[in-house]
Amino acid sequence: MFNLPRTILGINNNEDRNLIVTYKNGDFLDLRKDNLKLITLTEFELGKKVKNRDLPVGVYRHRNKYMAAIGKLNENKYLGVYDTPEEAHEVYLKAYNTLKEAFKEWIIDYTTICRVVFF
């Protein structure tokens, strides 16, 4: 598949699909080389504009109630639907703390394994 912005920047269209071409001035018809910017997929995801929200983190409107969800990028876990945003946020915080603790344990186990294998 032919991708003109990638060609202008001198990047092979078939290599490194994690690199994305964005437009500095936001105009996708402006294909000048100085308007094109090469970023990673992660930088692209983090740079998306976030809507102004009046709800806490992890809480979303769902019909006339509030849904709690946790995740990263395109991987989300549904935590349930609640009557108030406070209830939904409380469930989100419990899930967040559980995942944070599990991740810490994984890091400790991984570094121990690395020490045993590599040192």
C-alpha positions in Angstrom: 0.0 0.0 0.0 1.3 3.4 -0.9 1.5 6.1 1.8 2.5 9.5 0.5 3.5 11.2 3.8 5.8 8.2 4.7 7.3 8.3 1.2 8.0 12.1 1.6 9.8 11.4 4.9 11.8 8.6 3.2 10.4 5.8 5.2 9.6 2.4 3.6 5.8 1.8 3.8 6.3 -1.8 4.9 8.8 -1.3 7.7 8.1 -0.2 11.3 4.4 0.1 11.3 4.6 1.5 14.9 5.7 4.8 13.4 2.9 7.2 12.5 3.1 10.4 10.5 1.2 13.4 11.9 0.8 16.9 10.7 2.2 19.8 12.8 -0.4 22.3 11.8 -3.3 19.7 11.7 -3.9 20.1 8.0 -3.6 16.7 6.4 -3.5 18.3 2.9 -0.4 20.2 3.7 2.3 17.6 2.7 5.4 19.8 3.0 8.2 17.9 4.6 8.6 20.5 7.4 4.9 20.0 8.3 5.2 16.2 8.7 6.2 14.7 12.1 7.1 11.1 12.7 5.9 9.7 16.1 5.4 6.3 17.7 2.0 4.7 18.2 2.2 5.3 22.0 3.0 9.0 21.5 0.0 9.2 19.1 -2.4 7.6 21.7 -1.1 9.9 24.5 -1.4 13.0 22.3 -5.1 12.6 21.6 -7.2 15.4 22.9 -9.2 14.5 26.0 -12.7 15.9 26.3 -13.4 18.2 29.2 -15.0 15.9 31.8 -17.0 16.5 34.9 -16.7 12.8 35.9 -13.8 11.2 37.9 -11.2 9.0 36.2 -12.5 5.6 35.2 -16.2 6.7 35.2 -18.3 7.1 32.0 -22.0 7.9 31.4 -24.0 4.9 30.4 -27.6 5.8 29.6 -28.9 7.3 32.9 -26.3 5.6 35.1 -22.5 5.6 35.4 -20.2 2.9 34.2 -16.8 2.0 35.7 -14.0 0.7 33.5 -10.2 0.4 33.7 -7.6 -0.2 31.1 -4.9 1.1 28.8 -5.0 2.2 25.2 -7.4 -0.2 23.5 -7.7 -2.8 26.3 -10.5 -1.9 28.7 -12.1 -4.0 31.5 -15.7 -3.4 32.3 -16.3 -3.0 36.1 -20.1 -2.5 36.2 -22.8 0.1 36.1 -23.7 2.2 39.2 -26.3 4.8 40.2 -23.8 7.5 41.2 -20.4 8.5 39.8 -19.0 8.2 43.4 -19.9 4.5 43.5 -18.4 3.9 40.1 -15.2 5.7 41.0 -14.8 3.8 44.2 -15.0 0.5 42.3 -12.5 1.9 39.8 -10.0 2.8 42.6 -10.3 -0.7 44.1 -9.5 -2.3 40.7 -6.7 0.2 40.1 -5.0 -0.6 43.5 -5.4 -4.3 43.0 -3.8 -4.1 39.5 -1.0 -1.8 40.9 -0.2 -4.3 43.6 -0.2 -7.3 41.2 2.1 -5.4 38.9 4.5 -4.7 41.7 4.6 -8.4 42.7 5.3 -9.3 39.0 8.2 -6.8 38.9 9.7 -8.3 42.0 9.4 -11.8 40.7 10.8 -10.9 37.3 13.9 -9.1 38.8 14.5 -12.1 41.1 14.3 -14.5 38.1 16.7 -12.2 36.2 19.2 -12.2 39.0 19.1 -16.0 39.3 19.4 -16.6 35.5 21.7 -13.8 34.5 24.0 -13.2 37.5 
